Amino acid sequence: MHNLVAGLIKFRTQDFEEHKNLFCKLKRHQEPHTLFIGCSDSRVVPELITKSLPGELFVVRNIANIVPNYKQPHEYLATTSATTAAIEYAIMVLKVKNIIICGHSNCGGCAAIYLPEDVLDKIPATKKWLETSENVKKRVMEEVKGSDLEMREWLTEHINIVEQIKHLLTYPYVEEKYNKGELDIVGMYYRIETGEVYIFNSQKSAFELVN
């Protein structure tokens, strides 16, 4: 806790002062250009990776950067409503122009998809959440034969991003804006150990290094 307090003091005396005019401008409203859906992993920091300033990103973080499939309002469960509400608010109220779904290397959430049933039963909320990516597990198991765990990890993290883009497009208001060219949807993969970022090229069905 001491380190956190020291950080708060440093922010107020240094970082805040450096961007004081920006914070004053943001005191009454926000106009983020991008909804960033990322993993809750402590090693993934959206603003740091993208070098974005306060007010630019509307950030949603959850285990394994998952987007639940769209459901009618009365069908929402507590486990999915927070992410769904944030997507709705970003599109309908904040009018963001971009949505980024960012996965990353060594993702514990993606790895948890393969945990034994008895282990998952001890974390029931997490188990229920990860069921949203059941199709990811099926696709990976069809493609990865044998015990190549490194390949399974890499493939799961990449396919999971693509799967969540598909989920996004089940939201009527997302699909409408996307089809009209009013909204860009980007799949991003971040390698923690190298700082490399890959963007999904839908035409080539491949992730391409951008930095």
N, C-alpha and C positions, 0 to 999 in steps of 0.2 A: 504493500500500500504506500510505503514511503516513496517509492519510485514514481507511482502515479501522481502523488501530490506534487512532487518535484517537477513532473512534466506539466502539470496544470499551471504551476507558477511560471515556468519557462514559456509556455504558450501565451499567457497573458502579458508577460513583459517583453517578449520578443516577436513571436509569430503574429499575434493579434495586432501589435503596433505596426508591423510591416504591412499588414493588409487591412488596416483600420477603416479606410475609406470604403473598401469592398464590403466589410461587415456592416457598416452603416447603411449602405445601399440595400443590403439584403434584410434589414431588420423587419420589414413589413411584408415582403413577398419573395417568392422564389420563381425562377424561370429556367429550370434545368432543361438541357437539350437532350439528355439521354437517361433512360432507365437502365440501370446496371444490375443485373441479376447474377449474383455470385455466391460462392460457397462461404459458409460461416468460418471456415478455416482461418486461424489466427495469422497464418503466413501470407494470406492474400489480402492486400490492401488496395482497393479500387483506385482511390485518388492518387496513390503513390505510383501504381503501375501506369496509369494514363496521364499522370502529371496534370490532373484537373484541380481547379480551384473550388472553394466552397460555392455552392449555388449551381454548379454545372451538372452534377450527377445526382439522380434520385436513386438511392441504393436499397436493394432488397437482398438480404443474405439468409441462406438457410443451408441445411445439410445437403451437400451434393448439387447445389445450384439447380434445384428441381422446380419445374413449373407444372402444377397440377392441371389436368385436363379441365376444360370449361364445364361448369355445371350451372343449372339454374339456381338463382339465389337461395331458394329453400332447401337445396340439396347440399349446400356447403357444410363441411365438417370443420370442427375447431382446428384440426391439424392442417387444413389447407386454406382456410379463409384469410389468414393474414397475408400470405403471398398473393392470393387472388385479389384481395382488396387493394393492395399496393399497385398491382398491374392496372386495375381499373382506374384508380386515382391518377396514376401517371399518364394514362392515355386520355381519359375523359376530362380531367380537371387541369392537369399541368400541361397537356398537349405536347408531350415529348416527341421529338422527331426520330429518335433512334432507340432501339432496345438491344442491349448487349447481354448475351448469356455467356458467362465466363467460367469455364472449368479449369482445372489445374492438375499438375503432376502430384503423385502420391496422395490422392484424395481418399481420406478415410471413409467418407460417406459412400463413395463408389465401391471401395473394398468391402464395406459392411453388407453389401448386397449378397455376398457369397458366404456370410457367416452361417454356421450351423443353426438349425431351427431352435435348439435349446438355448443358445446364446442370445438370439434375437428375442426370444420370449421374455428375457430378463429386462429388455428395453422396449416395451410394447409400443410406446409412442413413436420411437425411431423406426421400429419394424413396420408400423402402419404407414409412415411417411415414405419409406423406401419402396413400398409396394407400387408407388407411382412409376417407378422405373423398372418394373418387372420385364417389360419388353426389351430393355437394354440387356439384361442378364441373358434372356433367351437368345438374342442375336449374337452375343459374344460367345456363348457356349456352342453355338452352331459353327462359328468360325475358328475358334481356338481349340485345337485338339491336344490331348495330353496334358502335361503339367507345366506348361510354359506360363508361369505366373506373371512374369514381367510383361509378356505380350498381352496377357489377359487384362492387366492393370492399364496398360497404354490404350488398348482398344476400348475398354469400358469407359474410360474418361472421355474419349473422343466421341464415341457413339452416344453417350449420355447427353452431350451438348446438342447433337443433331436431333435427338429424340425430344429434347425440351423445346427446340424451335418448332417442331411439329405440334407439340402441345399448345404453344403460344397461338398458333394459327387456328386453334379450335375456338378461340375467343372471338365472337362476331365483330366486335369493334376493332380488334387488332387486325383481323383478316380484311375487313373493309378498307382500313387506312393503308394496309400493306398493298392490297391490289390496286389502289388508286395512286400508288407511288408517293404517298404522304408519310410513310413510315419505313425506315430501314431496320432490318433485323440481322444482327451479326452474331455468329458463333465464334468465340474466342477461347484459345487454350494457352495457359500460362505455365511455363516451366520454372518452378521455384529455384532450382539449383543453377540455372543459367541466365535467367531474366528474359529468355526468349518468349515472344508472343506469336502465336499462329492464328490466322483467320480462316474460317471455313469458306472455301470456294464451292458454292452449290453446283456450278456448272461442271466442275471437275470432280465433285464429291471428294474433296481432299482439303486438308489443312495446309496453308502456306505460310511460311515464315515472313513476318512483316518488319521485324526490327533486327 
